[in-house]
């Protein structure tokens, strides 16, 4: 089920690659380089799901999700997509819907995104 996805990744090559993958699957992708950009974009575009790296400059994934939840967007599912050592623990702390360790096969990321979007009845028609 296609939806609007906020991709938060500081690595430009990986951000571009993931964007192409998600757009190729029919999703509308809004991309940010860090948590500050992501927060501003989340306010404007109201994404159906977020694919989030944890370790980024300026504001990392943890800070971004704290601000997002503080703003009342607790219902936006977050897929933590990171190479962080404590990935599972960090994902649990922020209430991530799914956790994927980098690198991974593209199909795994797409499947996780499809799963969280199917769980949201509002994702259709994006």
N, C-alpha and C positions, 0 to 999 in steps of 0.2 A: 504494500500500500504506500504510494508516494506521499511525501509530506515535506514540510519545510524543515531543514536540518541546519542547526548552527554547528559549524565545525570550528573547533578551537585548537589550533596547532601552531607552534612557533617555527617549526622547520618548513621553509618555503617549498622545498621539493616534495616533501611528504604531504603538505597541505594541498598542493596542486594535484598530486596523484590521487589523494582521497577524494578531492572535489570532483575530479573527472569520473572516478568510479561511481560515486553517489549520483551525480548528474546522469551518467549513463544508465543508471537504474531508474531514472525518472524523478528523482528528488530535486527539489529546489534547495540549493546550498548557499548559505551565507557564511563566509569564512572570516575568522578573526585570528590575529597573531598572538594575543594574550588575553588575560582575564578582563582588563579594562575595556579593550575593544569589544570583547564578547558581551559584556554587560550592556554597553550602549546599543549593540545590535539586537540583543534579546528584547530590549524595550521597544524597539521600532518594529521588528519583524515577528515577534511572538512565535518562536519556533515550536514545532511539534516534538522535537527531540534534539538532544545535544550530544555530539561526539567530542569528547574532551580529553586533551592531554593534561597531565597533572603538573609536570615540571616545565614551567615557562618563566621568562623574565617579566618584569613589570608587576604582574599579578598572576599567580599560578592558579591551577584548577581549584584548589581548596578555597582560596579567597573568592574566586568567581562564584562558586556554588553557594558560599555563605551569603554573599550579596543577593544572589538570585532568590534564595529561600527567604531572606529577610524582606524582599520586595513582594512576597506572596506568590511566587511561582514554584511552589513545591510540587505541582503536578507535572512539570516538564521532566520526562525521563532523561537521565544522563547515562550515556555509555562511556565509561572511563576506558580510554584507549591510550595506554602508556607503557613505558618500559621501566617504570619505577620499581625499586626493590621491594617496597612494601605495598604493592599494588592492591592486593585484596583488602588489607587493613584500611588503607586510605579510601578505597571505594566504599567500604562499609561505613566509614565515618561520614561520608557525604551522602549516603543513601542512594548510591548508584543502582540503576536498574539492571545493568550488565557490566561485566568487566572483561576486557580483552587486552592481552599482553602483546606489545609490539615486539617484533614484527609478527604478522599473522597473514594467513591466506585471505585475499579479498572477499571470498565467499563467506568467510566467518563474520566479517564486519557487516556485510549486507544482510546476512541472516539475523544477526542481533538487532540491527536497525528495524528490519521487517517485524520482528517479534514485538518490540516496544511500540511500534506504530499500530499494529493490529490491536493492541491493548487500549488504544486511545480512539474512541469513536469520532473525535473531532478532527482527526488527521486527514480524512478524505476531503477531496476538493481543494487541496492546497495548490 
